[in-house]
């Protein structure tokens, strides 16, 4: 692979890495390039999991982010393309041994400093109700302690090509969006030709694995929060978003991929003449499942696969995840229900220290907001009111119809078995919208 990628500007930075807007030098095609520094076995495990999932999804669904290329950085200006279907063995070794193999110390120290700074600025996870009206007030939103954030995950069956061993797992979102900043000058990432790489596979010498670079399709509409909240409410647009997301999760679950961190920040939007095209992204916490043998497929087998690690973001986590219980792919359905409710009614909240609204449903406790999953964990018999009774000032879209309200309540059931599967959800979303439109 001989083409060169040009980095134009930084568009996102988080606890795991940096995302750049870039271009293919030969074609000029705009792409998103994510640099993931290989500074710890825990980070490397998440990177490899994301790479494996994105390769599995390929470009088979328009509502899932597409991976164009993957490169392994082995020097300050040296990148090697990874052949399709292969994992970088040096990084696999690092993840399994629990130590980073031949990493570049200076680069690692710089990136670790950025990561620690980001983590130290994480806010508590309960928001004052006054934030709904624009005031910056104290937050009571509870975040997991650092020991929980890096808690050791129990043995979980995956087909990612890694050992079925205990590997620490972070619960933070991989890339948190920040205002775009332009780099001074343009950088070119040079890649070695493939000649000679096949011979190295047999007698591999430990090398410096500085970073993993993922080249993905570029989404010019930003994330779902930014896209929807920067525009006036529109029922037709909201319904389109809900339908596309249900299609994306049905596709992932058919491939036995459980996302485990669904939220508006992890849904990107590509602008098209026919309307917004939403794409599920950020698969660092996802799992690929093997259930009932190699030929097993479908939601029925997927709901029998249990997970134990606490993953996700507080406002979107299912009650069973909040409670530290084992959970299944049905946790994705709950997270999707929170998103659907927020999108259809434009329900938002503010976190302390932030002036940017975020889409998300919750339960009011006096003047405090409690994540819906936490409230249902504490009281499984809690009666959820859809549409929401206490609503923000206009402009607001009309409330969802009766059929959609019933579907939302089913998705937000405290009992995971009472929620529809992803395949059932895709069908029910379409039927509910048709019924509400006919009334």
N, C-alpha and C positions, 0 to 999 in steps of 0.2 A: 504494500500500500504506500503510494508515493505522494499523495496530496498533502498540502500544508494547510494548517488552520491558523487564522489570524485572530488574536484576541482584541476586541474593540473596547469593551468596558465591563466593569464589574456590575452585576445586577442583583446579587444576593450574597449574604455572608451569614454563617451560622456556626454552631458548635462543632460541626463535622467538616466543613469545607467552604469553598467559595464557588459561586456560579458566575460565569462570564457570558456576555454576548459575543459571538464570534462569527467567522465566515470561512467557508471553504475557499482556499486561494484560487483553485482552478475554475470553479463554477460561480463563486460569489454567493452561494446559498447561505442564508443566515441560520446559525445553529446556536444551541445553548451548550456550553462546555463547563462541566463541573469538575473541579479539582478536589480530590479527596486525599489529604496527607496521611501516609501510612505510619502513624506515630504510636499506635498501641494495638494489641491483638483484638481488643473489643471493637475498635473502629474498623479494623480490617475485616472482621467477621460480618459486620453490617454491610460493608462495601461489596463483599463477595456475594452476600445474599441478594442485594439489590441488582447486581450485575446478572446473577443467575435468573432472577425473576424477569428482568427486562428482556433477556434473551429468549425466555420461554414465551413471553407475550408477542415477541417479534413486532410486526407491523400489522397484526391481524384484526385490530379493533380501532376505529377512529377515536374512541373515547379513552384510550390508554396511551400514555406518552411513549413515543417510539425512540428506540436506541439506534443510532447510526453507526457508532464505532466505539471501541474501547482501547485505550492506550496505557501502557505501563511505563512510568518514568523511572529510569535507572541511572540518571545523571542529571546535572544541572540543565542541560539542553538536549538530552537524549531520550526519545520516546520510542517504544516498540509496540507495534500493533498486536493485539491479541487475536488469534485465530478463532473463528466461530466455533462454539461448543467446547472451548478449552478454558480452564481457569488458570491464573498465574500460580504456578506451583510454589514459588517463593512465598507468596502471601498466604496460601493455604497452610504452608508449614508454620508460618508465624501464628496463625489463628489456632492451630492445633497444639503447638508447643507452649503457647501463652507468653512468648517473648517475640519481639520484633527482630527478624533476621536481617542483619546487615542494613539497617536503616541509616539515613543520613542525619547525624545528630543535630547539626545546626538547624536544618529545616524542621526537624521534629520539635526542637525546643521552641522555635518561633511559633509554630502552629499550636503547640500545647499551651503556650501563654495566651494566645487568642481564645482558645477553647475554654481555659479556666476563667478568663475575663467574662466570657459570655455566660458561663454557668453561674458565676457569682452574682450576675445581674438578674437572674430569674426571680420573678415576683411571686408572692403568695397567691393562692388560687381561689379567692372568693371576693366578689366585687360588690361595692356599695351600690344600692339601687339608684342613688343620685347620679351615677355615671351614665345612666340612660339618657339623662337630660343635658349631658355635656359637661357637668362639673367634675373636676378631678378630686376624688375623695379617697379615703383609705380603703385598701383592698383586704378582704379576708379570704381571698381565694387560696386554698391550701394546695401546696405543691409537695410532691414526694421528697423525702429527705435524700441526701446524696447517697446514702447507703441503699435506699430503695431504687434510686435512679440506676445504680450499677449493680443491682441485685443479681445473684447468679441464677440463671434460668435452669430449670430441671430438664431432664432428658426429653427432647421432643423429636419426633420422627420427621425428617426432611429428606428430600431427594436433591439437595443442593450440591452434592458431591463432597460435602464435608463430613467429618466424623460425627456420630451421634453422641457428642460429649457435652459436658457442662461448660457453657461459654457465657461470660458476662454479657449483658445486653443493656444498652442505654434506652431510656424511654423518651428522651427529648426528640422533637422533630428535627430531621437532618438539616434542613436549610430554612432558617427563618428569614422572611423577606425584609429588606432594608431599602431605604431610598437609593436610587441608582447613582453611582459615582463613576466618573470617567477616569481611566488610567492615563497617565502621561505617556504618550506615544503608543505605538502598536507593537505587540510582541508576536514573534513567530515561533511556533513549536515545531521543531524538526523531528522527523521520525526516521528511524533506520529502515532500510529496505529489508524485506523478509529473507533475502539470500543469507544463508548461513544459520538461520534460526532453527531450522529443523535438525541440523546436526547438533546444536547445543542442547536440544531436548534430552538426548540420550545421556550426555555427560555434563550435567548442569553444575556450574560453579556458582556458589552464593554470590549474589550481586546486591547492590544498593537498590532497594525498592522505595523510592522516595514518595511516590504518589500514584494514584490511579486516576485517570482522566476519562470521563464518560461524555461522549458527544451525542447529544439528543436533539430532537426537533425543537425549534424555538417557538414559544407561545407569546405573541405580541400583546395579548390582552391582560397579562399579569395573572395573579391568583383570583380565585372566585370572590373573596372578600372585596378586593380592589375593584374588580369588574362590576359586580352588582351594586355596590354601595356608591360608586361614582356616577351612577345613572339613575334616572327617575324609575320608580317601581313600574313594572310591566308584567302583567299576568301571563301573557303568551311566552315571554322570555323565561319567566320562572318555571313554567310548565315544561319548556324545552330542556332546561337545565336538569330538572328532576328526572325526565325520561332518559336523558343521556347518561346520567349517573347510575340509574338503575340498570341500564344496558351494560355499562362498564363493569359493575360489580358482578352481574350475572356471568359475564365473560370470564372474569378472574376466577370466580368460584367454580366454573366449569373446568378450568385448568387446575383446580384444587389449590389456588393461591388465596391466602387470607391476608388482607392488607394490614389490619391491626392498628392503623393510625389514620383513619379517615377523618378529615376536617377540611374546611374551606381553604386553608393555607396549602394543603396538599392536592388541590384541584386547580389546574391551570386552564387558561382560556385562550384559544386561538381565534382571531377575528376572521370571519369569512363573509362573503356577500350574502349568503343565505342565512346568516345569523351566527351567534357564538357557538364554537365547538369546544366543549369542555373535555379535559383529559386528566384522568387520575394519574398522579405522579408520586414520587418519594416512596420507594419500596424497601427502605433500609430495615424496617421492623417487620416486614412481611414474612410469611412462611409458606413454603410449598410442601404439600402433604402427600403422603403415600398411605392410603387406607384401603383395606380389603384386597390387597394384591395389586399387581401392576396394571391390571385391566379395569380396576374400579374407577368409575367416573360419576360425576353428578353430585348434587347437593346432599343426597341421603348419606353417602359415604363421608362427605366432608363434615357433616354435623356430628359424626362419631369420633373425629379427631379432636383431642383435648390439648389445650395449652395451659401453661402455669405461670409464665412470666407476666408481670404487670406492665402493659404497653399502652401507649396512647396519650392523648391530651385530656385533661380533666373534664372539660365541658362536653366531651363526646364519648367518654368511656362508658361502657355498659355496666349495670349494677354488679354483675358477677365479677367483672374485672376490678371494680372498686373494692369489692369484698375480699379480694385475694383468692377467689375460688378458681378452679379449673374452668375453662371456657372453650367455646367452639367458634366456628365461623359466624354464628348468629350474633356475636359481638359486633361484627361489621354492620349487620342490619340495624342494630340499635344506633350506632354512630351515624349511619345514613339517615335514620329517622330524625335525629336531632338536626342534621343539616337540612333535610327537606322541610321540616317545620319552620326553621329560621328563614329559609329562602322564600317559602310561600307567604309568610307573614312579615318578612323583614324584621326579625327579632335580633337585636344586637346588644352587645355589652362592651364596656370599657375596662381594661385592666389598669391597675395603678401605674402611674408613670407613662401612660400611653394616651395619645389623643386620637388614635385610630380605632374606629368601631370594628368589632368582629361579629360575624354572624354566628349565632348559637342560641339554643333554647335552654331554659333554666327553670328553677322553682324559686319563688320569692319567700324569704323568711324574714318578715318585718321589712327592714330596709336593706337586707342583705340578699344576695343572689347565691343560690346553691346549685351546683351542677346537677342535672336531672338524674344522672346515673347514681350519684351519691345519695340523693333524696330517696330514690327507689330502693337502694340497698338498705337504708335505715328503716324505710317503711314500704314493704312490697305492696301493700294495699292502697298506697297513695293514689288518689283520683287525679289524673292529669287532665287538664282542661284544654282541649283543642277545638276552636281557636283560642288563643291566649286572651284572658279577660283584661288584664292590665296592659294596655297597648300604648305605644309611643305616640307622639304628636304626628299629624299628617306631614308630608304625603305618605300614604300607605296603600298597598294593593288591597283589593277586596279579599276577605277571608276565603280559605279553600272551601270547596263544596262538601256536602255531607259524605260522599263516597271517599274523597281524599282524607277527610278528618278521621273516618273509620279506619282507613289504611294506616294513617300515622299512629293512631292508638295501638294498633296491632304491632307495628314496628317497634314501639316504645314499651312493649309489655315487659314487666319485671321478670317473667319466666321466659327464658330463651326459647323453649320449645313452642311457646305460643306465638312467636314471631314467624312471619313467612320466610321461606328460604329465598335465596337470590333469584332463582328461576321463577318462583311464584310471584315475587315482588315485581319483576319486569312485566309480567302479564297483568297483574292487578293495577299497576300504575296506569297502563294504557286504558284498561276498562273503566277505572274510576274517573279518569279525565273525560272519557266519552260520556259517561253517565251524568257527570256534573254539567257538561256542555249542553246536554239535551234538556236539562231542567230549566 
